[in-house]
């Protein structure tokens, strides 16, 4: 099958490579010349303009374009441009982390023009090229079936790791909840290891514990595998800031839980912890300190210098996932980004709109 891919970053670029390995024909488009040269070197066709990109896709009515760009206004702009260029029967796929409300709206708008809109919540990160991607898919059943050859190649196996969830928006909705659960799992691991590290009387070996838990334990997981690998290689976490980005899905999961009246305390607290990590200085903490001195005359600490942070660029398409291992972060920090993306885009912080994604900004 022939498919176009817009957005050739660490996810989109690797998906192109996996599709090529699976015998699919891919035309890629990106603003980064380096990204285009990367897929050309692997056998894909690279388009240097949208006109050339559309022309290479084939006959109207049978074309398919996968959009893999940051959520929010960037995604909206790309979809709007495609909608003006494509014809009834063509398929637009959004594989990013868009807000499901936006996806539902886009599906309705594109359907009026005879275009199929398929949302694919995609999980797998930089390991997807090697291991395959989990794909939670929403959209018209006919369009999803037409895309079967693509999903079967991208998935870990043709019959595993992908499926249609329901109508437009359902794929992104399930991926949103998936990421909320991810927040909770990561937070629980981080808290548990910090607690054990703080109990100095036992002098516990974090690497030994992580490796032990990988075998037979009820809390074993892929996240634990990655953690164990980092600890085994004596990753120096001291070089890392405790800033943890959030790309919006945790916030949206909490909002939906409130609207539906479904308690999600673990996901909520895990997301709040990410907010706390993103504050250079906590105003509420400063206020607590001031109040404690005011009523009790206690000693307080003053701020002598602001925190200085650098940015380690995101992993590039085609790189082995081990370049992202914690022990390799100090080396990566000395390198520049080849994507041309802003720090917010690389950190995944472009889709954080509170209630209905970027809908209000498009009015």
C-alpha positions in Angstrom: 0.0 0.0 0.0 1.1 3.6 -0.7 0.8 6.1 2.2 2.1 9.6 2.9 3.6 10.6 6.2 3.8 14.3 7.3 6.1 14.7 10.3 9.3 12.7 10.3 10.5 13.2 13.9 11.4 10.4 16.3 8.0 8.8 16.0 7.0 9.6 12.4 10.4 9.0 11.0 10.7 5.6 12.6 7.3 4.6 11.5 8.3 5.3 7.9 11.3 3.1 8.3 9.2 0.2 9.8 6.7 0.6 6.9 9.5 0.4 4.4 10.8 -2.7 6.1 7.3 -4.2 5.7 7.2 -3.6 2.0 5.0 -0.6 2.0 5.5 2.5 -0.3 5.9 5.7 1.7 6.1 9.3 0.6 7.4 11.6 3.4 7.2 15.3 4.0 8.8 17.5 6.7 10.2 21.0 7.0 13.6 19.5 8.1 15.9 18.6 5.2 17.8 16.3 7.4 14.7 14.3 8.2 13.9 14.1 4.4 17.4 12.9 3.6 17.2 10.3 6.4 14.1 8.6 4.9 15.5 8.9 1.3 18.6 7.0 2.5 16.3 4.2 3.6 14.3 4.0 0.3 11.4 6.2 0.9 10.4 9.1 -1.4 10.8 12.5 0.1 8.7 15.5 -1.1 10.0 19.0 -0.8 6.7 20.7 -1.2 3.0 19.9 -0.4 2.2 20.0 -4.1 4.8 17.3 -4.8 3.6 15.4 -1.8 0.0 15.3 -2.9 0.9 14.5 -6.5 3.0 11.5 -5.4 0.1 9.9 -3.4 -1.8 8.5 -6.4 -5.4 8.9 -7.7 -8.0 11.0 -5.8 -10.3 8.9 -3.7 -7.8 6.3 -2.8 -5.1 8.3 -1.1 -4.1 8.1 2.6 -2.0 10.6 4.6 -0.7 10.0 8.1 -0.1 13.1 10.2 2.5 12.8 12.9 3.0 16.3 14.2 2.6 18.0 17.7 -0.9 18.1 18.9 -2.8 21.4 18.9 -2.7 24.2 16.4 0.1 22.5 14.3 -2.1 19.5 13.8 -5.1 21.6 12.9 -3.1 23.6 10.4 -1.9 20.5 8.6 -5.3 18.9 8.5 -6.9 22.1 7.2 -4.3 22.2 4.4 -4.8 18.6 3.5 -8.6 19.0 3.5 -8.3 21.7 0.8 -6.0 19.4 -1.3 -7.6 16.0 -1.0 -10.8 14.6 -2.6 -13.8 12.6 -1.3 -12.8 9.1 -0.4 -9.3 10.0 0.7 -8.2 9.3 4.3 -6.5 11.6 6.8 -4.9 9.8 9.8 -4.0 11.7 13.0 -1.4 9.6 14.8 -0.5 12.2 17.4 -1.8 12.8 20.9 -4.7 15.1 20.0 -7.5 15.9 22.4 -10.4 13.5 21.6 -12.9 16.4 21.6 -10.9 18.0 18.8 -10.8 14.7 17.0 -14.6 14.3 17.1 -15.0 17.8 15.8 -12.5 17.2 13.0 -14.1 13.9 12.0 -17.5 15.6 11.7 -16.1 18.5 9.6 -14.1 16.3 7.3 -17.0 13.9 6.8 -19.1 16.8 5.4 -16.4 17.1 2.7 -16.5 13.3 2.0 -13.1 12.7 3.6 -12.5 9.9 6.1 -10.8 10.8 9.3 -9.0 8.1 11.3 -7.5 8.8 14.7 -4.7 6.4 15.9 -3.5 6.6 19.5 0.0 5.4 19.0 2.2 3.9 21.8 5.7 2.5 21.5 7.9 5.5 21.6 11.4 5.2 20.2 11.3 1.4 20.6 8.4 1.1 18.1 10.8 0.7 15.2 12.2 -2.5 16.6 9.3 -3.8 18.7 6.2 -2.5 16.9 3.6 0.0 17.9 0.4 -0.4 19.9 -2.4 1.4 18.0 -5.8 2.3 19.4 -7.8 3.3 16.3 -11.0 5.4 15.9 -12.9 6.2 12.7 -15.1 4.8 10.0 -14.8 1.0 9.8 -14.4 1.1 6.0 -11.4 3.5 6.2 -9.8 1.4 9.0 -10.1 -1.7 6.9 -8.6 0.0 3.9 -5.6 0.8 6.1 -5.2 -2.8 7.4 -1.9 -3.4 5.5 -0.4 -0.4 7.3 -1.5 -1.3 10.7 -0.4 -4.9 10.3 3.1 -3.8 9.5 3.4 -1.1 12.2 2.0 -3.4 15.0 4.1 -5.9 16.9 2.4 -8.6 14.9 -0.3 -8.5 12.2 -2.9 -9.9 14.6 -1.8 -8.2 17.8 -1.4 -4.7 19.2 -3.9 -2.9 17.1 -7.6 -2.6 16.7 -10.6 -0.3 16.0 -12.0 1.1 19.2 -15.1 2.8 17.7 -16.0 6.1 15.9 -13.8 9.1 15.4 -12.3 10.2 18.7 -12.4 6.8 20.4 -8.8 6.0 19.5 -7.4 9.2 21.0 -9.7 8.8 24.0 -8.4 5.3 24.8 -4.8 6.5 24.3 -5.5 9.4 26.6 -6.5 7.0 29.4 -3.6 4.8 28.5 -1.2 7.7 29.1 -3.0 8.6 32.4 -2.3 5.1 33.6 1.3 5.5 32.4 1.6 8.6 34.6 0.4 6.6 37.7 2.7 3.6 37.0 5.8 5.8 36.6 5.0 7.8 39.7 4.5 4.7 41.8 7.9 3.2 40.7 9.7 6.5 41.3 8.2 6.9 44.8 9.0 3.3 45.8 12.6 3.5 44.7 13.1 6.9 46.4 11.7 5.5 49.6 14.1 2.5 49.5 17.0 4.7 48.7 16.2 7.0 51.6 16.3 4.0 54.1 20.1 4.2 54.5 20.3 1.6 57.4 19.8 -1.2 54.9 22.1 0.2 52.2 19.8 -1.3 49.5 21.1 -1.9 46.0 18.5 -0.3 43.6 19.9 -2.1 40.6 19.6 -5.5 42.3 16.1 -4.8 43.4 14.9 -3.7 40.0 16.4 -6.7 38.3 14.9 -9.1 40.9 11.4 -7.6 40.5 11.6 -8.2 36.7 11.3 -11.9 37.3 8.1 -13.4 38.9 7.0 -10.2 40.6 3.5 -9.0 40.2 4.8 -5.5 39.5 7.1 -6.5 36.6 6.6 -4.4 33.4 8.4 -2.9 30.4 8.8 0.3 32.4 10.6 -1.7 35.1 12.7 -3.4 32.4 13.9 0.0 31.2 14.5 1.2 34.8 16.5 -1.9 35.7 18.7 -1.4 32.6 19.4 2.2 33.6 20.3 1.2 37.1 22.5 -1.7 36.0 24.5 0.7 33.9 25.0 3.1 36.8 23.0 5.9 35.3 23.9 9.2 36.9 20.6 10.7 37.8 22.4 13.6 39.5 22.9 15.1 36.1 19.2 15.3 35.5 16.8 18.0 36.5 13.7 16.8 38.3 11.5 18.6 35.7 9.0 16.1 34.2 7.0 17.3 31.2 3.4 16.5 30.6 1.9 16.5 27.1 -1.7 17.0 28.1 -3.2 13.6 28.3 -3.1 13.3 32.1 -4.9 16.6 32.4 -7.6 15.6 29.9 -8.0 12.2 31.7 -8.6 14.0 35.0 -11.1 16.4 33.4 -13.0 13.6 31.8 -13.1 11.7 35.2 -14.6 14.8 36.8 -17.2 15.2 34.1 -18.2 11.5 34.4 -17.9 11.4 38.2 -15.4 8.6 38.1 -12.7 8.8 40.8 -9.1 8.7 39.5 -7.0 9.6 42.5 -3.8 7.9 41.4 -3.8 9.5 37.9 -4.7 12.8 39.4 -2.0 12.9 42.0 0.6 11.6 39.5 -0.3 14.5 37.1 -0.1 17.0 40.0 3.4 15.8 40.8 4.4 16.6 37.3 3.0 20.1 37.7 5.1 20.4 40.9 8.2 19.4 39.1 7.7 22.0 36.5 7.8 24.9 39.0 11.2 26.6 39.3 10.0 27.9 42.6 6.7 27.0 44.3 4.7 30.1 45.3 2.7 28.0 47.6 5.8 26.7 49.2 7.1 30.2 49.7 3.8 31.2 51.2 3.9 28.3 53.6 7.4 29.2 54.7 6.4 32.8 55.3 3.3 31.8 57.3 5.3 29.3 59.4 7.8 32.1 60.3 4.9 34.6 61.0 3.1 32.5 63.5 6.0 30.5 65.0 9.1 32.7 64.5 10.8 29.7 62.8 14.0 30.0 60.8 13.5 30.0 57.0 15.7 29.6 54.0 16.1 32.3 51.3 16.6 31.8 47.6 20.2 32.5 46.7 20.2 31.6 43.0 17.6 30.4 40.5 17.8 26.9 39.0 19.7 26.6 35.8 18.6 24.0 33.4 19.7 22.8 29.9 17.8 20.9 27.2 18.8 17.5 26.0 17.5 17.2 22.5 15.0 14.5 21.6 16.1 11.2 20.0 16.2 11.3 16.2 14.5 8.9 13.8 16.6 5.8 13.1 18.7 6.2 16.3 19.0 3.1 18.4 16.7 3.5 21.5 19.7 3.0 23.8 20.9 6.5 22.9 18.0 7.7 25.2 19.2 5.6 28.1 19.9 7.8 31.2 23.6 6.9 31.3 23.9 8.5 27.8 22.2 11.8 28.7 25.3 13.8 29.5 26.7 13.0 26.1 23.5 13.9 24.3 23.3 17.2 26.1 26.3 18.5 24.1 24.5 17.9 20.8 22.1 20.1 18.9 18.6 19.2 17.6 18.3 18.3 14.0 14.5 18.7 13.9 14.3 22.5 14.2 11.6 22.0 16.8 11.2 24.3 19.8 11.9 23.1 23.3 8.2 22.8 24.1 7.7 20.7 21.0 10.6 18.4 21.9 9.4 18.1 25.5 5.9 17.3 24.2 4.2 20.3 25.8 2.3 21.6 22.8 -1.1 19.9 23.5 -1.8 21.0 27.0 -5.0 23.0 26.4 -7.3 22.5 29.3 -10.7 21.4 28.3 -11.3 21.0 24.6 -7.8 21.1 23.2 -7.2 23.8 20.7 -10.9 24.3 19.8 -11.2 27.7 21.3 -8.1 29.0 19.5 -9.7 28.0 16.1 -12.9 30.0 16.5 
